[in-house]
Structures are given as structure tokens and as C-alpha cells.
Amino acid sequence: MTEWGVSMNTAMVWGADGGIGGALTERLADSGWTVLGLVRDPDSVTSDRASIFAADVGDPDSVRAAVRWAEDQVDKIDLWIYAVGDIASLTVEEIQLAEWKRLITANLGGVYVTAHLSLPVLASDAHLIFVGAVSERLRLPGLSAYAAAKAGLEAFTAVLRKEQRGRKVMIVRPKAVMTPFWDKVPFNIPPGALQPEEVARRVLQAVADGKSGMLDL
């Protein structure tokens, strides 16, 4: 049993080196979970709280290798988290196809690839968590790719929840979070922005409470 009183102990975190993904990884490890962290660049990870494996969510072969590795580490995955993301501020006139594809892949395309290939190794009552955003507030100049991807993620998770009825599927929509994302856009961090640790605490409490659907923070 974990500190939340639920019989779960293995977690798979895609994007374990990011602000939110890293905070989730640390909190889970602190609570005695076995955490498998998937990151694009293992050398960027300084913490030893999780078992780390390199994976590029835009490369199906890389994702397959990561899932096979996870199968060798644990019998099943109780908690599956997608916390990969990227952002850039480029108008539709400015953004080139390669940049558009990169942003859509990180925020939406990789969601499909990782979920599709991971489902066979998840526990029958596993929780799936997707880190989204308050999409209706993202419709700002320069954010067409990011906003489109996050809106698409909401539709994707709504359908997945209906398909995976034995499992709980939740999309988390935090307001502004203090992560390096803000270094990539010409916007000021809004007052009251959340710390990644607070996001992690509230997300994992929602898991313990058995919630699914949409979680606005």
C-alpha cells in the first residue's frame, strides 16, 4: 500500500526529466513507488530516484524499445503518465513545417504512439494521466501548434476513457506552472503560477481518490 492507501506501486513516466514530469517522479519515489522514467536525453537526468531509459516519443521504434525495457523491469504498470511537451511562439506565417511537426509530435502525436504501445503492459485497473493545459486560454498569437495539440489531446483522452473502461483516464489541465517553458515564449509568468511540486501533489492525490476525466488545477 502507498501513502495514499491504494494498492499501486509501479509507475511509468514519459518526460521524467521535465518540470512536471520530474516533480511527479520525485514524489512517487519518495512514496516508495518503483518509477520507470522515459527521457529523450538520459544525460540530462541528475536524480537517481528512478530507473531511466532513453526514448524519443516521435520514433515508434524507440518507444517500442522503451516498452520492452519496462516489461523487463516490472510485471505490470499501475500508473502511466505522459508529461512530455514542447512549446514555441511562432505565427502561422512564420512557422515552418518541421517546427509545426515537432510541436504536434511532442504534445499530441507522441501521446498516441506511447499510449498505443504501452496499453498491453498496463495493469487492468491502471491509471493513465496526460498533462494537458487549459486549451481555451491558449488561443494567442504564436501558439497555433501548441493550442491545437492541447485541444486535440482533450478529445483523444475523452475517447480513450470510453474505450478503456476498466482503467481510469485523466487529463490534467494546470494553469501556468513555473517550468522552463516560459523561457521559450515572449510572455510574462502570470501571478499565482503553480510550482511543479504542487501540481504533482494534487495530481497524485486525484489518483488516490480514483478520479478520472478532466482535472483543472
Buried (B, 14 or more C-beta within 10 A) or exposed (E): EBEEEBEBBBBBBBBBBBBBBBBBBBBBBEBEBBBBBBBBEBEEBEEEBBBBBBBBBBBBEBBEBBBEBBEEEBEBBBBBBBBBBBBBBBEEEEBEEEBBEBBBBBBBBBBBBBBEBBBEBBBEBBBBBBBBBEBEBBEEEBBBBBBBBBBBBBEBBEEBBEEBEEBBBBBBBBBBBBBEBBEEBEEEEEEEBBEBBBBBBBBBEBBBEEBBEBBEB
